[in-house]
Structure formats: structure tokens, C-alpha cells
């Protein structure tokens, strides 16, 4: 669950970096945003379904 919360926090920071007026390489940041969103959705669904959020067990 902590890993999922951390990913939500990082996702929020990515959104702030994109919205900020001094964001360099905004197109690259959009690609990173989409990738982070997909990873976030995967972890949220895994958590809601009661699965292990860290498949490696570490």
C-alpha cells in the first residue's frame, strides 16, 4: 500500500512539473505523465483487487 501512495505522490509531482510555466521539455514530460498514469492505474487496480502491490516481495 505504501508503494501505491508513493506512486500517487510522484504522479501529482509530475502534473505540477508539466503545469509549471518554466517546464522544459514539456512534450517529454507529457510522455512521462502518460507512463506514470498507466503504472499508477495498474497499482491501484492491483491494490483494490487485494493483490500484492509488490510482486517481488521486497
C-alpha positions as CSV (number, residue, x, y, z in Angstrom):
1,X,0.0,0.0,0.0
2,X,2.9,2.4,0.8
3,X,4.2,1.9,-2.8
4,X,0.9,2.8,-4.2
5,X,0.7,6.0,-2.1
6,X,4.3,6.9,-3.2
7,X,3.3,6.5,-6.8
8,X,0.3,8.7,-6.3
9,X,2.5,11.4,-4.8
10,X,5.1,11.1,-7.7
11,X,2.2,11.3,-10.2
12,X,1.0,14.6,-8.5
13,X,4.5,16.0,-8.7
14,X,4.7,15.1,-12.4
15,X,1.5,17.0,-13.0
16,X,2.9,20.1,-11.2
17,X,6.1,19.9,-13.3
18,X,4.0,20.0,-16.5
19,X,1.7,22.8,-15.4
20,X,4.6,25.0,-14.2
21,X,5.4,27.9,-16.5
22,X,9.1,27.1,-16.6
23,X,8.8,23.4,-17.6
24,X,11.5,22.5,-20.1
25,X,10.9,19.6,-22.5
26,X,7.1,19.7,-21.9
27,X,6.5,17.1,-24.6
28,X,8.8,14.6,-22.9
29,X,7.1,15.3,-19.6
30,X,3.7,14.5,-21.2
31,X,5.1,11.1,-22.3
32,X,6.3,10.6,-18.7
33,X,2.9,11.6,-17.4
34,X,1.1,9.1,-19.6
35,X,3.5,6.3,-18.5
36,X,3.2,7.3,-14.8
37,X,-0.6,7.3,-15.1
38,X,-0.6,3.8,-16.6
39,X,1.7,2.4,-13.8
40,X,-0.5,4.2,-11.2
41,X,-3.7,2.7,-12.6
42,X,-2.1,-0.8,-12.6
43,X,-1.1,-0.5,-8.9
44,X,-4.4,1.0,-7.8
45,X,-6.3,-1.8,-9.5
46,X,-4.0,-4.4,-8.0
47,X,-4.5,-2.9,-4.6
48,X,-8.3,-2.7,-4.9
49,X,-8.5,-6.3,-6.0
50,X,-6.5,-7.3,-2.9
51,X,-3.4,-8.4,-4.7
52,X,0.2,-7.9,-3.7
53,X,1.4,-4.4,-4.7
54,X,5.0,-5.6,-4.8
55,X,5.2,-8.8,-6.8
56,X,9.0,-9.2,-5.9
57,X,8.2,-9.3,-2.2
58,X,10.8,-6.7,-1.2
